[in-house]
């Protein structure tokens, strides 16, 4: 991972969440080799906890690398009940609380500009990111990879939105994604990648690079 990886603990609702902050290589401030200019940051939500999803997922790590290459920090974290995170699976609602806690933790870091925060997620994590990003004040831009799309989500949300999925996805077909995103408020972009399935093995960058480009467009200013 480019830059610096820092182990942190996120204080959730009555529990602690295991997390990693991946910082990009950025110019030093005022000649101090230990200082970094505050940079944009994106919270990354991993796939379904009950099916092996965690913050070390191949797609999540690929997005973190792509963000770092653009000069954007990434906060990966484990949902409740995963890895060293406390608690247990909460059906999605509790995981939204986890994501909000991660957003606030990221925005409160000295390395991060709190005015340039985004959220992204993959699969189940995409569902969490879409729902949480809609209502979270600090979040300025929202992205998802192969997401489960909750009915009615983001229909009136003016924040920039980006969704990428695979044309060969058998779990969440691209036709379903296109249908469910048709009612999303603008601005929005939906990208379908030919030949990609739900898991993106060996093709993670095909999803990660456009996600990083999206956040660079809206957070690098």
NUKOLBA-56668 format. One line per field, with one value per residue (C-alpha): x, y, z. Coordinates in pm, 1 decimal, m for minus. Layout:
// residues N
x	(X:...)
y	(Y:...)
z	(Z:...)
***
This chain:
// residues 221
x	(0.0:147.3:219.2:156.4:m80.0:m195.9:m388.8:m667.8:m973.7:m1309.0:m1552.3:m1888.3:m2224.2:m2135.5:m1851.7:m1505.9:m1425.0:m1094.1:m969.3:m675.1:m603.3:m411.1:m243.9:m100.7:245.8:194.2:433.4:558.8:442.5:685.0:985.5:882.7:950.1:688.2:412.8:156.3:m87.4:m449.3:m584.7:m926.7:m1039.9:m1283.4:m1438.3:m1450.4:m1719.5:m1647.7:m1871.7:m2116.2:m1979.5:m2155.6:m1989.4:m1627.0:m1626.1:m1371.0:m1150.1:m879.5:m1111.6:m946.5:m1177.4:m1161.7:m781.4:m767.5:m986.8:m766.6:m454.5:m617.1:m728.6:m381.5:m231.5:m455.5:m350.9:m664.9:m661.4:m869.7:m1017.8:m1087.5:m1268.0:m1430.0:m1802.1:m1922.9:m1849.3:m1572.4:m1205.7:m1131.2:m1443.0:m1689.1:m2053.5:m2230.7:m2400.8:m2698.0:m2871.1:m2743.7:m2890.5:m2619.5:m2359.0:m2480.4:m2408.3:m2059.8:m2004.3:m2117.4:m1877.8:m1597.2:m1688.4:m1669.9:m1342.3:m1190.4:m1310.7:m1157.7:m807.1:m541.1:m418.4:m760.7:m945.9:m1294.4:m1446.8:m1345.4:m1490.2:m1639.8:m1775.3:m1763.7:m1848.8:m1848.7:m2147.4:m2319.8:m2079.2:m2206.0:m2557.9:m2429.3:m2228.4:m2523.1:m2761.0:m2511.8:m2371.9:m2718.2:m2775.7:m2421.9:m2340.6:m1962.4:m1996.5:m1958.6:m1950.6:m2074.1:m1959.2:m2036.2:m1898.9:m2145.9:m2386.0:m2709.2:m2932.8:m3198.3:m3537.9:m3576.4:m3222.5:m3068.4:m3374.6:m3361.7:m2992.8:m2801.6:m2456.7:m2248.6:m2297.9:m2098.2:m2181.3:m1975.8:m2079.4:m1982.4:m2173.1:m2130.9:m2238.1:m2464.8:m2536.2:m2644.8:m2709.1:m2616.5:m2971.0:m3096.7:m2844.3:m2944.9:m3312.6:m3267.0:m3040.8:m3275.3:m3456.9:m3149.3:m3120.6:m2855.6:m2560.6:m2500.8:m2291.0:m2347.5:m2067.0:m2100.2:m1766.7:m1773.8:m1654.1:m1647.2:m1835.9:m1932.8:m1597.4:m1358.1:m1072.8:m777.8:m970.8:m1002.8:m838.7:m1118.6:m1349.5:m1100.8:m958.3:m1290.3:m1394.6:m1071.0:m1119.1:m1468.2:m1346.5:m1054.7:m1304.7:m1512.0:m1265.2:m938.0:m977.1)
y	(0.0:340.2:589.5:506.3:249.4:328.1:92.7:280.2:203.7:357.5:422.1:293.1:287.9:103.6:m90.6:m54.5:m117.5:m233.2:m5.5:89.9:438.5:428.5:765.0:868.9:1004.2:1383.0:1680.5:1770.4:2089.7:2371.0:2143.9:1919.3:1556.9:1429.2:1667.4:1609.2:1846.0:1752.4:1550.2:1423.3:1091.9:815.4:555.8:207.4:m47.4:m416.7:m702.3:m908.4:m1004.7:m1342.4:m1446.5:m1372.4:m1000.9:m787.4:m482.3:m695.2:m780.9:m765.4:m495.0:m283.5:m290.3:m213.5:93.3:204.9:174.6:365.9:643.2:671.2:704.1:1008.7:1168.4:1061.9:875.4:562.3:437.5:63.5:m82.1:m404.5:m400.0:m512.7:m880.1:m899.5:m943.4:m753.8:m536.9:m577.5:m669.3:m896.8:m871.2:m634.6:m688.6:m371.0:m106.6:m143.0:m152.3:189.4:312.9:161.1:343.8:673.5:622.1:560.3:880.7:1085.4:918.1:995.1:1356.2:1403.1:1297.0:1569.1:1419.2:1466.1:1769.7:1731.4:1929.4:1666.6:1334.0:1054.1:704.8:395.0:29.0:m302.8:m539.9:m538.5:m259.2:m68.6:m83.0:48.0:323.2:442.9:455.1:610.4:860.1:993.7:1106.6:1176.4:1546.6:1521.0:1306.6:1505.9:1220.6:858.3:554.7:183.8:m124.4:m401.6:m279.4:m406.2:m102.1:m34.3:68.5:446.6:525.5:853.5:957.3:1310.4:1329.0:1604.8:1463.0:1326.0:951.2:686.9:318.8:60.1:m300.9:m596.8:m698.0:m1065.0:m1027.1:m1321.7:m1217.0:m858.6:m840.4:m516.4:m492.9:m482.1:m213.9:m3.5:m41.7:51.2:348.4:497.3:692.9:827.9:1204.6:1375.4:1405.5:1035.1:804.3:430.4:236.1:m125.2:m302.7:m569.3:m915.0:m842.5:m1058.0:m985.0:m1073.9:m887.4:m1138.8:m1029.1:m725.9:m523.1:m218.5:m202.3:m109.2:71.5:316.7:475.4:498.8:683.0:909.1:995.0:1095.2:1288.8:1490.5:1588.9:1589.4:1720.6:2096.9)
z	(0.0:m99.1:174.3:537.6:691.3:1045.6:1271.4:1446.5:1655.9:1564.7:1848.5:1731.9:1906.6:2225.5:2062.2:1910.6:1545.0:1400.5:1121.7:899.4:770.2:441.3:383.2:46.3:m10.4:4.5:14.5:360.4:526.8:613.4:568.7:858.6:750.9:995.4:884.9:612.3:451.9:529.0:238.3:130.1:272.5:179.5:410.7:252.1:347.5:293.2:164.2:367.5:711.7:709.6:382.0:462.6:391.3:574.1:525.3:356.5:67.1:m275.7:m412.6:m96.3:m95.2:m469.1:m419.5:m128.5:m347.2:m631.6:m396.3:m243.7:m591.0:m643.5:m314.1:m124.4:208.1:262.6:589.9:578.7:877.5:991.9:1057.5:1398.9:1464.9:1202.7:1294.7:1614.8:1592.4:1877.0:1851.9:1604.0:1266.1:1275.9:942.9:781.1:1011.0:1274.7:999.6:883.9:1235.5:1203.4:875.2:1025.8:1316.0:1065.1:878.7:1197.6:1296.4:956.1:958.9:1303.8:1203.3:1180.6:851.5:688.1:555.3:712.1:427.3:170.5:283.2:72.1:125.4:m92.9:m53.4:m233.8:m259.0:84.1:175.0:m127.4:11.9:345.0:174.7:m34.7:258.9:500.3:252.1:180.7:539.6:662.9:680.7:628.6:313.9:m7.7:m263.6:m270.7:m470.7:m480.2:m655.6:m745.6:m476.5:m335.7:m392.0:m127.2:m270.2:m288.9:m175.8:m297.0:m498.7:m359.8:m267.6:m452.1:m366.7:m658.3:m698.1:m887.2:m928.1:m1116.7:m1177.4:m1395.0:m1706.3:m1607.0:m1243.2:m1157.7:m798.0:m865.7:m1242.8:m1416.6:m1553.2:m1194.9:m1103.1:m1403.3:m1317.4:m951.2:m1026.5:m1287.5:m1017.3:m840.5:m830.6:m1040.7:m1050.4:m1098.1:m1315.7:m1363.2:m1532.4:m1652.7:m1713.2:m1988.9:m1885.3:m1511.4:m1260.7:m900.2:m745.9:m980.4:m922.4:m1133.8:m1254.0:m936.2:m1095.2:m1354.0:m1068.8:m846.9:m1099.3:m1204.7:m839.1:m758.9:m1062.8:m938.7:m593.7:m742.2:m945.5:m643.0:m352.8:m496.0:m487.9)
***
